[in-house]
């Protein structure tokens, strides 16, 4: 097949009635692609079988009540062997279509504003970005998790091929990397909205922006290249299979081909906004634009358009009008322009533009390297791009423009303030919302802004504020020695009392129950059998062991040295002692009194530097049915939860953080505690996950146990997939930093319990890259339970 190394028009497809906003190559039929438009339709196009070029419409899909903004293809699976088509729109929903019917199979609802970007991953996962500043992860018809962190619209999303990593690009000028639902890294560099993202490999990606640049990034954070050629907003970028060459489109009416890091070809279109592009399986490029036409460009001479169609395309281009206010052509002084003789000199690069004076008119030409001639790309109309741009005051603020909008004839006019650094679509959306106007006016208002602000160059971006998610103000505890302390209190340096010590000691493999040491578990017996003794584990794991004598001694010691206004009376101490003896001895038949429970609650609010012995008593007390019912039920339950969450703040003391986690774990022993923790699950697990970076093995074990207990209570509840997704997220993020083998083991059991018997949870775990994350533990032999559990889990996820 002959190749010219230059892209030419192959065909034009005039199927849509309004802007074509998204394109994606399909898995089926072969060589097909799908387009979406502001005309609210999605259409599948297949190659003409009778000739070597051209496409025909095979399928039209309807389901949105407003403009469609984006599209992606969900890979085939056993249920849908031809794959699925997902579309997002200005009606805030995602429609999922098959090729068998025109209406959606199902719709995904959850976003509070326009869905403007979609990306599909492995095992049916779908990532969506929205003007509501969030991205969401979906599996089948359920939202698994919401990614929150951006401060403006999420214009671009993409799922990386390996390791469960996801990227989001935003109007806040940043890109964020997410793993298992948590932001791992923020990329800064663009000076305006990030509009598009494209995967190069599992470790590299491209971004494009309203700042008219394309950037190439390493996932590790480095920007390795900045590409300049476009003269206006860049809306999309698509990568060729080689991973090196790519194509981009933008508001400067162009498609640009990039090879070996250089822009080697510029193709102008007779439409202002070139919204989208995609690479087809045969290497051709599909492009969608604001004139509603899809155009296919090819390097293959066999698929070039006929001479007549090429001439028609050139004629359309030559008749276009170019407003110099776009800034694409630089400043224009008609008197200084040369005449037609200037076109006798050849250009020195593809896409180079020249302006000539033809009588009183100005014409624009572009050099075509392949044709070796200047092609007319339009007539220049309007004034110079150096027109005055004085600021206008409105409601106490300065703006580049303040437009007067008349919506209802005879009604009051409305003011629309706008700065050139703003996004016109978001500005239009906010204007409509602020004035309670029909969102159907969005296109008209946005296009009005674009048409009336062309050519005003973007001013300097405002100074960036400190990133609230990656800034240096956040304290990360870790100065504490992570080695197990002996003899000295690891939290205060005084005395010998270690909160909860002895409850998580390593148990010799092959002798005892992997959690409690209380049964005749045998590793050797396990190896001869396929029985899985590890997961699912549905009975809660508690922190029950304690040394009451040491706890009381520490309590009295700290009380003696406490400030007078915080010192406890002997009566209070005696009540705490009686309560501790009651709850720490299972043979004790005494019931805790209301006074004792009240005193325990009040003293748990002791100053944070001395409260930990009281928290240890609280940890033991919530296992008692009476206390569990009183402290975890009703409004008292919410108060207990808020108090423990406060102790678990990232700025808190590791001893208090760990004991608060253990208290939560022990709350699972009673029905009131389980109900409380299910209701507070999102807040509790989110705060717990924030503590994974604290360097303390006891804290890590408590964190792992908390997730395990949640996984156990959620087991057998397939409808709780969003809760299971959070468990998977916490486990995955904790495994990134946790080193202690007992904590790792409990995280593995939590993971196994979450996915056991739930195919949706398994698919989500696979899509998050959990298998590759845990493989390293399969060879662990000390303790043997870690390796054994890991291998069973890997089998479960196959």
C-alpha positions in Angstrom: 0.0 0.0 0.0 1.5 3.3 -1.1 2.0 6.0 1.6 2.7 9.6 0.9 3.9 10.5 4.4 1.5 13.4 4.2 -2.1 13.3 5.3 -4.8 14.3 2.9 -8.5 14.3 3.0 -10.0 10.9 2.5 -13.7 11.8 3.0 -16.1 14.2 4.6 -19.1 12.8 6.6 -21.9 15.3 7.0 -24.1 13.2 9.4 -24.6 15.5 12.4 -26.7 18.6 12.6 -24.5 20.4 15.2 -20.9 20.3 16.6 -19.2 16.9 16.7 -17.8 16.8 20.2 -16.3 13.3 20.6 -14.9 10.4 18.5 -13.8 6.9 19.4 -12.7 3.9 17.5 -14.8 0.8 18.2 -13.9 -2.8 18.7 -16.8 -3.9 16.4 -17.5 -3.7 13.5 -13.9 -3.8 12.2 -12.7 -0.3 11.1 -15.7 1.5 12.6 -15.9 4.5 14.9 -18.5 6.3 16.9 -19.2 10.1 17.0 -21.2 12.2 19.4 -22.7 15.6 18.9 -24.5 18.6 20.3 -27.4 17.4 18.3 -27.9 14.8 21.2 -27.1 11.8 19.0 -24.4 9.2 18.9 -23.7 7.5 15.6 -21.7 4.5 14.5 -19.9 4.7 11.2 -18.6 1.7 9.2 -16.4 1.7 6.1 -18.1 1.5 2.8 -17.7 -2.1 1.6 -18.1 -1.2 -2.1 -15.2 1.3 -2.3 -11.9 2.0 -0.7 -12.9 5.2 1.0 -15.9 6.7 2.8 -18.2 5.6 5.6 -21.9 5.0 6.1 -24.0 5.3 9.2 -24.7 1.9 10.7 -26.4 2.8 14.0 -27.9 5.9 15.6 -28.4 6.2 19.4 -30.6 8.5 21.4 -31.1 8.9 25.1 -29.7 12.3 26.2 -32.0 15.3 26.9 -29.2 17.8 26.2 -25.9 18.1 24.3 -23.6 15.1 24.2 -20.0 16.1 25.2 -17.9 12.9 25.2 -17.8 9.2 24.3 -15.7 6.1 25.0 -15.8 2.4 24.2 -16.1 -0.2 26.9 -14.1 -3.3 25.9 -16.0 -6.5 25.0 -16.7 -9.1 27.7 -18.7 -12.3 27.9 -21.9 -10.5 28.4 -21.3 -7.9 25.6 -18.9 -9.5 23.1 -19.1 -6.5 20.8 -18.4 -4.0 23.6 -20.5 -1.1 24.8 -20.6 2.6 24.0 -20.6 5.2 26.8 -21.6 8.8 26.3 -21.7 11.8 28.6 -23.7 14.9 28.3 -24.9 18.3 29.5 -27.8 16.6 31.2 -25.4 15.4 33.8 -25.8 11.7 33.0 -23.9 8.9 31.2 -25.8 6.7 28.8 -24.4 3.2 28.1 -25.5 1.7 24.7 -25.1 -1.6 22.9 -25.0 -1.9 19.1 -28.3 -3.8 19.2 -30.7 -1.0 20.2 -31.0 2.8 19.8 -31.9 3.5 23.5 -29.5 3.1 26.4 -29.1 -0.2 28.2 -28.8 1.8 31.4 -27.9 5.3 32.5 -25.4 6.3 35.2 -26.5 9.2 37.5 -24.5 10.8 40.2 -22.7 13.8 38.7 -24.2 17.2 39.5 -23.1 18.9 36.3 -22.1 18.3 32.7 -20.2 15.0 32.1 -17.4 16.2 29.8 -14.9 13.3 29.6 -15.0 9.5 29.7 -12.4 6.8 29.7 -12.8 3.0 29.9 -10.4 0.6 31.7 -10.1 -3.1 32.2 -12.9 -5.3 33.5 -15.6 -2.9 32.6 -14.5 0.0 34.7 -15.4 3.5 33.5 -14.0 6.9 34.6 -15.9 10.1 34.2 -15.0 13.7 34.6 -17.5 16.5 35.2 -17.9 20.3 35.6 -19.0 19.5 39.2 -15.2 19.3 39.9 -15.2 15.5 40.5 -14.4 12.4 38.7 -16.2 9.1 39.3 -15.3 5.5 38.9 -18.1 3.2 37.7 -18.4 -0.5 37.4 -21.4 -1.9 35.5 -24.3 0.4 36.6 -22.8 1.4 40.1 -20.6 4.2 41.2 -17.6 2.7 43.0 -15.9 5.8 44.2 -15.8 9.6 43.7 -12.4 11.3 43.2 -12.4 14.7 44.9 -9.6 17.2 45.0 -9.8 19.5 42.0 -11.1 23.0 42.5 -12.7 23.5 39.1 -14.2 21.4 36.3 -12.6 18.1 35.4 -12.2 18.4 31.6 -10.2 15.3 30.9 -9.8 11.8 32.4 -7.9 8.7 31.3 -7.2 5.3 32.8 -3.6 4.2 32.5 -3.1 0.6 31.2 -1.4 -0.8 34.3 -1.4 -0.7 38.1 -4.9 0.7 38.4 -3.7 4.3 37.9 -6.1 7.1 36.8 -5.4 10.7 35.6 -7.7 13.7 35.7 -7.1 17.1 34.1 -8.9 20.2 35.3 -9.8 23.8 34.7 -7.8 24.5 37.9 -4.7 24.0 35.6 -3.5 20.8 37.3 -3.4 17.1 36.5 -3.9 14.6 39.3 -2.8 10.9 39.5 -5.1 8.6 41.5 -4.6 5.1 42.8 -7.4 3.2 44.4 -9.5 6.4 44.8 -6.8 8.4 46.4 -4.7 11.3 44.9 -1.1 10.2 44.7 0.4 13.1 42.8 -0.4 16.6 41.4 1.2 17.8 38.2 1.6 21.5 37.7 2.9 23.4 34.7 0.0 24.3 32.4 -1.0 28.0 32.6 -4.6 27.5 31.8 -7.3 24.8 31.7 -6.2 21.3 31.0 -8.5 20.1 28.2 -7.2 16.7 27.1 -5.1 13.7 28.2 -3.7 10.8 26.2 -1.8 7.7 27.2 1.6 7.1 25.7 2.5 4.1 27.9 2.1 2.8 31.4 4.6 5.4 32.5 4.1 8.4 30.2 1.2 10.6 29.0 0.4 13.7 27.1 -1.7 16.7 28.2 -3.1 19.6 26.2 -4.4 22.9 27.4 -6.1 26.3 26.7 -2.5 27.7 27.1 -1.9 26.4 23.5 0.8 23.9 24.6 1.0 20.1 24.7 3.1 18.6 27.5 4.6 15.1 27.8 4.8 13.8 31.4 6.3 10.9 33.2 3.9 9.3 35.7 6.6 9.9 38.3 6.0 13.7 37.9 8.5 15.1 35.5 7.4 17.1 32.5 9.9 15.9 29.8 8.8 18.0 26.9 6.6 21.0 26.0 5.3 21.3 22.4 4.5 24.7 20.9 2.8 25.2 17.5 -0.9 25.8 18.1 -2.0 29.5 18.4 -5.1 29.0 20.4 -6.9 26.5 22.8 -5.9 22.9 22.2 -8.9 20.6 22.7 -7.7 17.1 22.0 -4.6 15.0 21.5 -4.5 11.4 20.3 -1.4 9.1 20.1 -0.5 6.8 17.2 0.2 3.1 18.1 4.0 3.8 18.0 3.6 5.9 21.2 5.9 8.6 19.8 3.9 10.4 17.1 0.6 12.1 17.9 -2.1 14.4 16.5 -3.8 17.4 18.1 -6.7 19.7 17.4 -7.8 23.1 18.6 -9.6 26.4 18.4 -7.1 27.7 15.7 -9.0 25.7 13.1 -6.2 23.2 12.7 -5.3 19.5 13.0 -1.6 19.2 13.6 0.5 16.0 13.0 3.5 15.6 15.3 6.4 13.2 14.4 9.6 12.8 16.4 8.6 15.7 18.6 8.1 18.2 15.7 4.9 19.5 14.1 5.4 18.1 10.6 2.0 19.0 9.1 -0.7 21.5 9.7 -4.2 20.9 8.2 -6.6 23.8 8.4 -10.3 23.2 8.4 -13.2 25.4 7.2 -14.5 25.4 10.8 -13.4 27.5 13.8 -13.4 24.9 16.5 -11.8 21.5 15.8 -13.1 19.7 18.9 -11.8 16.2 18.7 -9.8 13.5 16.9 -9.1 9.8 17.1 -6.7 7.4 15.4 -8.5 4.7 13.4 -7.2 1.1 13.2 -5.9 1.6 9.7 -3.8 4.7 10.8 -6.2 7.3 9.4 -7.3 10.2 11.5 -10.9 11.1 12.2 -11.6 14.7 13.1 -14.8 16.4 14.5 -15.5 20.1 14.3 -18.0 22.9 15.0 -19.5 22.7 11.5 -21.0 19.3 12.3 -18.8 17.5 9.8 -16.5 14.5 10.5 -13.5 14.5 8.2 -11.1 11.5 7.7 -7.5 12.2 6.8 -5.1 9.5 5.5 -1.5 8.9 4.4 -2.6 6.0 2.1 -2.8 7.1 -1.5 -5.4 4.4 -2.1 -7.7 6.2 0.3 -7.1 9.8 -0.9 -10.3 11.6 -1.8 -11.0 12.1 -5.5 -9.5 15.1 -7.2 -12.9 16.7 -7.3 -13.5 16.2 -3.5 -10.0 17.5 -2.7 -10.7 20.6 -4.8 -14.1 21.1 -3.1 -12.4 20.9 0.3 -9.8 23.4 -0.9 -12.5 25.7 -2.2 -14.4 25.6 1.1 -11.2 26.5 2.9 -10.5 29.4 0.6 -14.0 30.8 1.2 -13.6 30.8 4.9 -13.4 34.1 6.8 -10.8 34.6 9.4 -11.2 37.2 12.2 -7.8 38.6 13.1 -9.0 39.0 16.7 -8.3 35.2 17.1 -4.6 36.1 17.2 -3.8 33.2 15.0 -2.3 35.4 12.3 -0.5 37.9 14.5 -1.1 41.7 14.2 -2.2 43.0 10.8 -1.4 46.3 9.3 -3.0 46.3 5.9 -0.8 49.1 4.5 2.4 47.1 5.2 1.2 43.8 3.6 2.8 42.7 0.3 0.9 41.8 -2.9 0.3 38.5 -4.7 4.0 38.5 -5.8 4.9 37.4 -2.3 3.4 34.0 -3.0 6.1 33.4 -5.6 8.5 32.7 -2.8 8.2 29.1 -1.4 7.5 28.6 2.3 10.1 27.0 4.5 7.8 24.7 6.6 4.5 23.0 6.3 1.6 25.1 7.7 3.5 28.4 7.4 1.0 31.2 6.8 1.3 34.4 4.7 -1.0 37.3 4.3 -1.2 39.3 1.1 -3.1 42.4 0.1 -5.5 41.9 -2.8 -6.9 45.4 -3.6 -8.6 46.4 -0.4 -8.9 42.8 0.9 -6.5 40.7 2.9 -6.1 37.0 2.0 -4.5 34.3 4.1 -2.4 31.5 2.6 -0.8 28.4 4.0 2.3 26.6 2.6 1.7 22.9 1.7 5.0 21.0 1.6 3.5 18.0 -0.1 2.0 20.2 -2.9 4.8 22.7 -3.0 2.4 25.6 -3.2 0.5 28.2 -1.2 -3.1 27.2 -0.5 -5.7 29.9 0.3 -7.2 29.3 3.7 -9.5 32.3 3.9 -10.3 36.0 3.7 -9.3 38.1 6.7 -12.1 40.3 7.9 -12.5 42.6 10.9 -10.1 44.8 12.8 -6.6 44.4 14.2 -5.8 42.1 17.1 -4.2 45.1 18.9 -7.5 46.7 19.7 -7.9 48.3 23.1 -8.6 45.9 25.9 -9.3 48.2 28.8 -10.7 46.5 31.9 -14.3 47.1 32.8 -15.6 47.4 36.4 -18.6 45.3 37.4 -19.8 44.6 40.9 -16.5 45.8 42.3 -14.3 43.6 40.1 -12.4 44.2 36.9 -13.2 42.2 33.8 -12.0 42.2 30.2 -15.6 42.2 29.0 -19.1 42.9 30.5 -21.7 41.8 27.9 -25.3 42.8 28.0 -27.6 39.8 27.3 -31.2 40.3 26.3 -33.0 37.0 26.8 -36.6 38.0 26.9 -37.9 40.7 24.6 -39.1 43.6 26.7 -37.7 42.0 29.8 -34.7 43.3 31.8 -31.2 42.8 30.3 -28.6 40.7 32.1 -24.9 41.4 32.6 -22.3 38.7 31.7 -18.8 39.5 33.0 -15.9 37.6 31.4 -12.1 37.5 31.5 -10.1 36.0 28.6 -8.5 33.6 31.0 -11.9 32.1 31.8 -13.4 29.1 30.0 -16.3 30.3 27.9 -18.4 27.2 28.4 -18.1 27.3 32.2 -18.8 31.1 32.2 -21.9 30.5 30.1 -23.1 27.7 32.4 -22.6 29.8 35.5 -24.4 32.7 33.9 -27.4 30.5 33.1 -27.5 29.0 36.6 -27.1 32.4 38.3 -30.0 33.9 36.3 -32.2 30.7 36.5 -32.2 30.4 32.7 -32.8 27.3 30.6 -29.6 25.3 30.1 -30.6 24.9 26.4 -29.2 28.4 25.9 -25.7 27.1 26.8 -24.4 26.8 23.2 -25.7 30.2 22.2 -24.2 32.0 25.2 -20.8 30.2 24.9 -20.6 30.8 21.2 -21.5 34.5 21.8 -18.6 34.8 24.2 -16.2 33.0 21.8 -17.2 35.1 18.8 -17.0 38.4 20.7 -13.6 37.7 22.4 -11.6 36.3 19.6 -8.0 37.5 19.4 -7.7 38.7 22.9 -4.6 37.0 24.1 -4.6 35.3 27.4 -3.2 37.5 30.1 -0.7 36.2 32.7 -2.2 33.6 34.9 -2.9 34.6 38.5 -0.3 33.5 41.0 -1.0 30.0 42.0 -2.1 29.4 45.6 -0.5 26.7 47.6 -2.0 23.3 46.6 -4.1 22.3 49.6 -3.6 18.6 48.8 0.2 18.5 48.4 1.3 21.6 50.3 4.0 21.5 53.0 1.7 22.5 55.8 0.4 19.0 56.3 2.0 17.3 59.3 3.0 13.7 58.6 3.8 11.9 61.9 6.7 9.6 61.7 9.4 10.7 64.1 8.5 7.8 66.4 10.8 4.8 66.3 8.9 2.1 64.6 10.7 -0.7 66.5 8.8 -2.5 69.2 9.6 -0.9 72.6 10.6 -2.9 75.6 10.6 -1.6 79.1 10.1 2.1 78.2 6.7 3.6 77.2 7.1 4.4 73.5 4.7 7.3 73.7 5.8 9.2 76.8 9.2 7.8 77.5 8.2 7.1 81.1 7.1 4.0 82.9 6.6 0.5 81.4 3.0 0.7 80.3 2.6 0.1 76.5 -1.0 0.5 75.4 -2.3 -2.8 74.1 1.1 -4.4 74.1 1.1 -8.2 73.8 -2.1 -8.3 71.7 -0.4 -8.5 68.3 2.7 -10.5 69.0 3.8 -12.8 66.2 2.4 -16.3 66.6 4.6 -19.2 65.4 3.3 -20.4 62.0 1.7 -23.7 62.0 0.7 -23.7 65.7 -2.1 -21.2 66.4 -5.0 -19.4 64.8 -3.5 -16.7 62.6 -5.4 -14.0 64.5 -5.8 -15.1 68.1 -3.5 -18.0 68.7 -6.5 -19.9 70.2 -7.0 -22.9 67.9 -5.1 -25.8 66.6 -4.3 -24.4 63.2 -1.6 -26.3 61.4 0.4 -25.0 58.4 1.5 -28.4 57.4 -2.1 -29.6 57.4 -3.0 -26.6 55.2 -0.5 -27.5 52.6 -2.0 -30.9 52.1 -5.5 -29.4 51.7 -7.1 -26.8 49.5 -9.2 -25.5 52.4 -9.0 -21.7 52.7 -8.9 -20.9 56.4 -8.2 -17.2 55.9 -11.1 -15.6 54.1 -13.9 -14.7 54.1 -13.5 -13.8 57.7 -16.9 -12.6 58.9 -16.4 -12.6 62.7 -14.8 -9.5 63.9 -11.2 -9.3 65.2 -11.0 -7.5 68.6 -8.2 -6.1 70.7 -9.0 -7.8 74.0 -5.8 -8.4 76.0 -4.7 -5.9 78.6 -2.8 -5.5 81.8 -5.2 -3.6 84.2 -2.5 -3.2 86.8 -0.2 -1.3 84.4 -3.0 0.7 82.9 -4.1 1.9 86.4 -0.6 2.6 87.5 0.0 4.8 84.4 -3.3 6.5 84.9 -2.5 7.4 88.5 1.0 8.5 87.6 -0.2 10.9 84.9 -3.0 12.2 87.1 -0.6 13.0 89.9 1.4 15.2 87.5 -1.6 16.7 85.7 -2.5 20.4 86.0 -4.8 20.9 89.0 -7.8 21.8 86.9 -7.6 18.5 85.1 -6.7 16.3 88.1 -9.2 13.5 88.8 -10.5 12.9 92.3 -9.9 9.7 94.1 -13.6 8.9 93.7 -13.3 9.2 89.9 -10.1 7.1 89.9 -11.9 4.4 92.0 -14.8 4.3 89.6 -12.5 3.9 86.6 -10.6 1.1 88.4 -13.9 -0.8 89.1 -15.0 -0.3 85.6 -11.7 -1.6 84.2 -11.8 -4.7 86.3 -15.3 -5.3 85.2 -14.7 -5.1 81.5 -11.2 -6.7 81.4 -12.3 -10.0 83.1 -14.8 -12.0 81.2 -15.6 -14.0 84.4 -16.5 -10.8 86.3 -20.3 -10.8 86.7 -20.6 -7.2 87.8 -22.5 -4.8 85.6 -21.0 -1.4 84.9 -23.0 1.4 86.5 -24.4 4.5 84.8 -22.0 6.6 86.9 -19.0 4.6 85.8 -19.9 4.9 82.1 -20.5 8.7 82.5 -17.2 9.1 84.2 -15.4 7.1 81.5 -17.0 9.3 78.8 -16.0 12.5 80.6 -12.4 11.5 81.3 -11.9 10.3 77.7 -11.8 14.1 77.0 -8.8 14.5 79.2 -5.9 16.5 77.6 -4.5 14.7 74.6 -1.0 14.3 76.1 -2.3 12.3 79.1 -5.5 10.7 77.9 -4.2 7.4 76.5 -4.7 5.2 79.6 -8.4 6.3 79.7 -8.7 5.5 75.9 -7.3 2.0 76.7 -10.0 1.5 79.2 -12.6 2.8 76.7 -11.2 0.4 74.1 -11.9 -2.5 76.5 -15.2 -1.1 77.7 -17.0 -0.9 74.4 -16.8 -4.7 74.1 -19.2 -5.0 77.0 -22.9 -5.3 75.8 -24.2 -2.6 78.2 -21.6 -0.1 77.4 -21.7 -0.9 73.7 -25.4 -0.2 73.7 -25.1 3.0 75.6 -22.1 4.6 74.0 -22.8 3.5 70.4 -26.5 3.9 70.3 -28.5 7.1 69.3 -27.0 10.5 69.7 -24.3 9.1 72.0 -23.0 7.0 69.2 -22.5 10.0 66.9 -20.7 11.8 69.8 -18.4 8.8 70.3 -17.6 8.6 66.6 -16.8 12.3 66.3 -14.6 12.2 69.4 -12.6 9.2 68.2 -12.3 10.8 64.7 -10.9 13.9 66.4 -8.3 11.9 68.2 -7.4 10.3 64.8 -6.6 13.6 63.1 -3.3 13.6 61.2 -1.9 16.1 63.7 -2.8 13.9 66.7 -0.6 11.8 68.9 0.2 8.2 67.5 -0.8 6.6 70.9 -4.3 8.2 70.7 -4.6 7.5 67.0 -3.9 3.9 67.6 -6.2 3.5 70.6 -9.0 5.3 68.8 -8.6 2.8 65.9 -8.7 -0.1 68.3 -11.8 1.3 70.0 -13.5 1.4 66.6 -12.5 -2.2 66.0 -13.9 -3.3 69.3 -17.2 -1.5 68.7 -17.9 -4.2 66.1 -18.5 -6.6 69.1 -22.0 -5.3 69.6 -25.0 -4.7 67.3 -25.2 -1.0 68.3 -21.5 -0.6 67.5 -21.9 -2.4 64.1 -24.8 -0.2 63.2 -23.0 3.0 64.2 -19.9 2.1 62.2 -21.8 1.1 59.1 -23.6 4.4 59.2 -20.3 6.3 59.7 -18.3 4.1 57.3 -17.2 6.7 54.8 -15.9 9.2 57.5 -14.2 6.5 59.6 -12.4 4.7 56.8 -11.4 8.0 55.2 -9.8 9.2 58.4 -8.2 5.8 59.1 -6.7 5.7 55.7 -5.0 9.1 56.3 -3.1 7.5 59.1 -1.3 4.9 56.9 1.7 7.2 56.7 2.3 7.2 60.5 5.4 5.0 61.2 4.0 2.8 63.9 3.4 -0.9 63.6 0.7 -1.1 66.3 -1.2 1.7 64.5 -0.8 -0.1 61.1 -2.2 -3.4 62.7 -5.1 -1.5 64.1 -5.8 0.2 60.7 -5.7 -3.2 59.0 -8.0 -4.7 61.6 -10.5 -2.0 61.2 -10.7 -2.5 57.4 -10.9 -6.3 58.0 -13.9 -5.9 60.3 -15.6 -3.7 57.8 -15.0 -6.2 55.1 -16.4 -8.9 57.3 -19.7 -7.1 58.0 -20.1 -6.2 54.3 -19.5 -9.8 53.1 -22.6 -11.3 51.5 -24.0 -7.9 50.8 -23.6 -7.4 47.0 -25.6 -4.2 47.1 -23.0 -2.6 49.2 -20.5 -2.3 46.4 -19.6 1.3 47.0 -18.7 0.5 50.6 -16.6 -2.5 49.4 -15.0 -0.1 46.9 -13.9 2.1 49.8 -12.5 -1.0 51.6 -10.5 -1.9 48.5 -9.2 1.6 48.2 -8.1 1.8 51.8 -6.4 -1.7 51.6 -4.6 -0.7 48.3 -3.3 2.6 49.7 -2.2 1.0 53.0 -0.3 -1.7 51.2 1.8 1.0 49.6 3.4 1.9 52.9 2.7 -0.7 55.5 5.8 -2.9 56.2 4.8 -4.9 59.3 3.9 -8.5 58.2 1.0 -8.9 60.7 -0.6 -5.7 59.3 0.0 -6.9 55.7 -1.6 -10.2 56.6 -4.7 -8.6 58.0 -4.9 -6.3 54.9 -4.7 -9.4 52.7 -7.5 -11.1 54.6 -9.6 -7.9 54.4 -9.0 -7.9 50.6 -10.0 -11.6 50.3 -13.1 -11.1 52.4 -14.2 -8.1 50.3 -13.9 -10.0 47.0 -15.0 -13.5 48.1 -18.3 -14.4 46.4 -18.7 -11.0 44.7 -17.8 -10.9 41.1 -18.3 -7.1 40.9 -15.9 -6.6 43.7 -13.4 -8.9 42.1 -13.6 -7.0 38.8 -13.0 -3.7 40.7 -10.0 -5.1 42.5 -8.6 -6.3 39.2 -9.1 -2.9 37.6 -7.4 -1.2 40.5 -4.3 -3.4 39.9 -4.5 -5.2 43.2 -3.0 -8.4 41.9 0.2 -6.8 40.7 0.4 -4.9 44.0 0.3 -8.0 46.2 2.2 -10.5 44.1 5.4 -9.8 46.1 3.9 -11.3 49.2 3.3 -14.7 47.6 6.8 -15.8 48.4 6.8 -14.7 52.1 7.5 -17.6 54.3 8.0 -15.9 57.7 5.3 -15.9 58.8 4.0 -18.5 56.4 0.4 -17.3 56.7 1.2 -14.2 54.7 2.4 -16.1 51.6 -0.3 -18.7 51.9 -3.1 -16.1 52.2 -1.6 -14.1 49.3 -1.5 -17.1 47.0 -5.1 -18.0 47.8 -6.0 -14.4 47.1 -4.2 -14.3 43.7 -6.1 -17.5 42.8 -9.4 -15.8 43.7 -8.6 -12.8 41.5 -7.6 -14.8 38.4 
